Amino acid sequence: MITHTKPFGIYYWDTFDNETFLISEAGTLKKAIAKVHKRFKGRIKDDGADRVDIVDLQGTVVEKFKVG
């Protein structure tokens, strides 16, 4: 479910509880990616259990990151 109002929403998916939370929004994809890297610095991994998705206003996941 889309709950963001800016062009890009950043959502955290907790795979253990199977819940997704809006954690931030951004006006551009570049700013959204920068926010993810700043907030999850050192936690973005190839084998992370949880996931952070950047979603546009149409509901399309445009970037995804695994986080541990």
Number of C-alpha atoms within 10 A of each C-alpha: 7 13 12 19 12 13 15 27 26 24 23 22 19 15 11 8 7 8 9 15 13 17 13 16 22 20 12 14 18 10 13 22 18 13 16 21 14 10 11 16 10 10 13 18 14 10 9 12 13 17 18 23 23 24 22 22 14 9 14 12 16 11 14 16 20 18 20 14
